[in-house]
Amino acid sequence: MPEQSAQPSSARSSAPYDALLLLSFGGPEGPDDVVPFLENVTRGRGIPRERLKEVGRHYFLFGGVSPINAQNRELLQALRKDFAEHGLDLPVYWGNRNWAPYLTDTLREMAADGRRRVLVLATSAYASYSGCRQYRENLADAIAALEAEGLEPPRVDKLRHYFNHPGFVRPMVDATLAALAELPEPVRAGAHLAFTTHSIPTASADTSGPPRDHGDGGAYVAQHLDVARLVADAVCEETGVEHPWRLVYQSRSGAPHIPWLEPDICDHLEELHGAGAPAAVMVPIGFVSDHMEVKYDLDTEAAAKAEELGLPVARASTVGADPRFAAAVRELVLERAAAERFTAGLEAAPPTRCALGALGPSHDLCPAGCCPARAPRPAAAGED
């Protein structure tokens, strides 16, 4: 007997989409890959090869292998498993911006397979130039490359930002609770929560999100603060303890004279120690998986700083391939598909859009002026 469902068949349909593309940053998978990978990341900036070798020391500490590709393979399998178990017949492909499998190669494969309308899941949950528009620019570049080859690329649409979807937030709550449980019992109740994300230039933060959200920190900071508050409140509800918390930053790069979001996680740990905090939990809410910036900047550098200070710390895991996140992606796919059918007059009502917190669900289509680049470039999946 087929599995029964309360949902009508149309609510489980991905039409008009015929594929999902998992789009990520990419990373080296061996020592010989490190410098070529960094050359891809920094192309056009004129950074000498010797300098790139120095920058790549973090990767060499881990055998020249970034964990991100293995983690994307796990997520890919989790998505395929979830889709199959819920009757969603939608193939899932994977492409990277900076390393194999390269985005252009994957789009070429999708075109050869006859895919005409593709949804894109970027492994970045928040609004910013580097976390959204740059992905859209890379999509536009790949589409242009296929067109130059005489191929017809698929049309691409990007899934909305999912930072406040329950399937993204709840795993972080549980990870924070698990990290608190790792601390010695005498210091657990007094532990501070340090919610961490990638630092970006303040000018980029201020112009993140749609123009209406531009200002001090823009959508980037507002979205992270909303998630941090959701997680902290849920932890308080679960434990009965109200842990002090703050949004802090990591992984700063670039010229020292350019202002970036602060405080840095290591500076924050020093501040906590100086103020007499008994312990801290680092919660990397800005990252989908435990890739290199989490493994080095938190597990290596920040952990060493905490040990130097004598400050007990624990680190919460990221969402990764959690089945609840895979389910959230499925829900976002079905939501966007239903929205497209509604716009085309094929559905009687718009879909329900699931979101927690104060900010509500994000836009489906990036508006003009959203997360602008310093020098305008073509971008796919948006109004500009």
N, C-alpha and C positions, 0 to 999 in steps of 0.2 A: 504494500500500500504506500503511495507517495506521501511524503511528509506534509502535514497540514499546516497552514499558515493563516493568521488573521489578516495578513496584508493582501490586497488585490494584486494580481500578477503585474499590473502596470507599475505598482509601487516598488517592485523588485527588478524593474527593467533599467538597463543602463542606456537605452536608446535616447538620443541619437549617437551616443559614443560607442566605439567598437574596440577601444583599448585604453589601458592606463599606463602612463609612463612614470616610473619612479626616477626622479631627477635629483642627483646629489652632487657633492663637491668633488669626490674622488680622492685617492691618496696612493702613495707608493706601496708596492708589495715586495720590495727587496732593496738592498743598499744601492744597486745600480740605477734604481728608479728615482731616487730622492732628488738629485739635482735636475734631471729632465722634468720631473713633476713640478718643482719650484719654478723652473723656467716657464712652464705653462701658466702657472698661477700669476707670475709677475711679468708676463709678456708685455712689451711696450714701455717698461719702466727703466730699461737700461741698467739693470743691476748686474754687476760683474759676477762671473761664475764662482770665483773664490768667495765672494760674499754669500752666495747662495749655499755653498758648502758649510759656511759658518751658521747660517740660518737653519740649515737642515740638521744640526746636531741633535735636536730633540728626536728626530726620526731615527738617527743612528743609535741612540740609546736603546731603542726598541728593535734593533736589528734591521732598521730601514723599512719597517713595515708599519703602515698606519692601520689601526683597527677598523677604519670606516668601511672599507670594501667588504670585509667579512660580515660586519654588522648589517650592511645593506643586503647582502645575500640572505641573511636571516630574516630581515624584514620582507624581502621579496617572497620567501617561502611562506611566511606568516600570512601575507596578503593573499597569496594563491590558495592557501589552505582555507582561510576564512571565506573567500569568495565561493569556493567549491562547496563548502559545507552549507552555505546559505543560498545555493542555487543561482549565484550571479555568474553568468557565462561571459566573463570579461578577461581577455588575456592581459598579463602584466609584463611590461618590458622594463629594462633598467639602462639608464645612460648617465654618464658623469660629465661635469663641466671641464675637468682638468686631468683626467686619467681614464684609462680603459676600464670598462667599455665607454668610449667617447659618445657624447650626445649625437653628433652628426652621423656616426656609424649606426647608432640605434634608430634614429629617424629614417635612415636609408633602409634599414631592415624592415621597419614598420611599413614604409611605402611599398617595398617589394612584397610584403605580406598582404597588401591591399587595404591597409588601415586608412580610413578617410577622416575620422573625427576622433581626436585623442584628448583625454583628460591628463593633466600633469600634477603629480604630487611632488612638491619640492620638500627636501628634508630640512626645511627652515620654517618655523611656525609663526614668525613675527614679521611685522612690516619694517623694512629698511631698504636702502639701496642694495647693500651686499646680500641681504636675506630674501629679496623679492625681485626688484627690478633687474638686477644683474642676471638672475636666472632667466628673466624674460628677454633680456638682450641676447643671451646665449642661444635661446630658442630661435630668435629672429635670425641670428647668424647662421645657425644650422639649416633653417628653412631656405635662406638665400643660397647656401652652398648646394643644396639639392636642386634648387631651381636652376642654378648655373650649370648643373650636370644634365639638364633637360628632364629631370624627374618631377613628378607632381607630389609635393610633400603633403602630409595630412594637416588638416586644420587642428590647431592646439588651443585648448582652454586650460587655465590653471585653477586648481581647487582653491577655495578661499583659505585664509589664514585660520589655523585650527588651534591656536594657543589656548582658547577657552572652551574647547570641546571637552565634555566629560571624559571621553576616552583618552584624552591627553592629560587632563588634570588629575584624575583619580589615581592612575599609576604613580604619579609624583607624590601624592599624599601618602600612599602606602610605602613608597621608598623612603620618605622622610621619617615615617614612624619606625621603619626597620633600622634606619641609621641611628635614630635616638636610642633604640634598644641596644645598639652596640656600645654605647657609652657606659662607663662605670655608673652604677646606680646612684652613688652619692652626688654626682654632678649632673645627672640626667635632667632633673626638673628645672635646673637653672640654665640649661644650655640655650644659647642664642642660635637663631636660624640665619644663615648667610645665603640668600638666594643669589646665585651667580649667573651671569650671561656674558656674552662677548662684548667687550668695550668697542665702541665705534667713535669716530670723530663727532664732537658735539654738533658741528654744523650738519652732519649727516643725520644725526638723531633729530635735530630740530625740524628737519624737512621730511621726516619719515611719515608715511601714511598719506591720505588724501590732504589737499591743501587746507581743508577746514580743521585738520588736526595738527597743523604745523604750529610750532611755538617751542617753549622750553621742554626739550626732550622729545617732542612730537609723539607720534603713535608708538614708537619703539619703547620708550620708557613707560608710557601709560599702560601699554599692554602687559609688560613685565610686572609692573606694580600690581595690576589687577590679578594676575596669576599668583604672585607671591601672597597676596592677601587671601585668595581663595585657599591656597594650601595651608597657610598659617591658621586660618579660621577652622579648617577641617581638622587639623592636628589638635587644636585646642578642644574641639568638640569631642574628639576620640579619646583624648587623654585627661581632659579636665585641667590641663596646664596651659597657661597663656605664655608662650615663649616669645621673648623679644625678637624682632627680625628686621632685616635691612636688605635692600637690593644693592648688590655690589658687582664689580666687573672684573674681567680677566682677559688675558690674551691680547693685550694692547700691542700694536706695532706701529710703524711709521715714524715720521720725524718728531723729535721731542718737543719742538716749539708749537706743534699743532695740538690744540686742546682735544682731549678724549674724555669720555665719560669716566667718572671716578666715584667712589674710591676703588682701588685695586684690592683684590681679595687678600693679598699678603699684608697690605697696609691696614686693612680692616681687622685682620687677626691680631695685629700688634695693638690696635686701638682697643679691641675687646679685652685683651690680656691686661693692658694698662688700666682699664676700668674695673678690673676684678671679676670679669665673667668667668665662670667655672669651666665652661666647655662651649663648643660650637659644632653645628652640623652644616656642612656645605651642601647646598641643594642646587644643582646645575639646571635650573628651569629653562635656560636659553638654548639647550642642546637636545636634539632628538636622540642621540646615541652617545656612548662612551668612546668617542673618537680621540684623536691625538691631543686636542686642546684640553680635554677633560683628563686624560691619562697623565699628561705632563704638567699642565698648569695647576691642576688640583691635587692629583694623587702623588705627584713628585714634588713640585716647587712649593705649593701651599702646605702640603703635609710636612715638608722639611722645615718650613717657617714655624709651624705649630709645635713641632718637636723642639726646635731651638727655644721657643718661648715657654715650653712646658705646659702648653694648652691642649687638653684632650680634644680631639676632633674626630668626626666621622663624616663620611661622604655618601650622600644618597645616590642611588643609581638613576640613570636616565630611563626614558620610556622604552627606547629600543624597539624590540619586536614583540612587546607585550600584546597578548591577544586582544585586549581591550582597545589598544591603539589600532590594530588591524581592523577591528570592528568599526571603529570611528571612521577610518578611511572608507570602508564600505558605505557607511551612512552618508558620508560627504559626497561620494560618487552618486548614490541614488538621489540625494537632495539636488545636486547640480543637474543631473539628467532630468529630473522632474521639473525643475525651474525652466530648463530649455524647452521642454514640451509645453509647459504652461505659456511661455512667451510665444510659441508657435501656434497657440490655440488648440493644442492637443490634450490639455488637462483642464479640468474645471476650476481648479484652485491651486494657488502656489503651495509649495511644500513647506512643512514645518522645519524651521532652521534652529538647530540645537546649539545653545551656548550658555555658559555659566558667567557669573560676575556682572559687573556694572556696564560693560561696553557693548554687549550684544554681539550678534554674528557679524563677521566682516563682509565686505562687498565681494561679489563674484567677479566683477570686472574692474581692474585697476583703473581709476579715473585719470584724466589728464592732470599732470602736475604731481602725481603720487610718487614719492621717493625719487626725486629727480637726480639725474647724474650731473656731474660738473660740466661735462661736454655731452650734449644731446646725442643719443644713438637710437636706432630703431629698436623697438621692443615688441614682442608678440604678446598676445593674451591680455590686451589692455585697450583703453580708449585712445592712447597716443603711441 
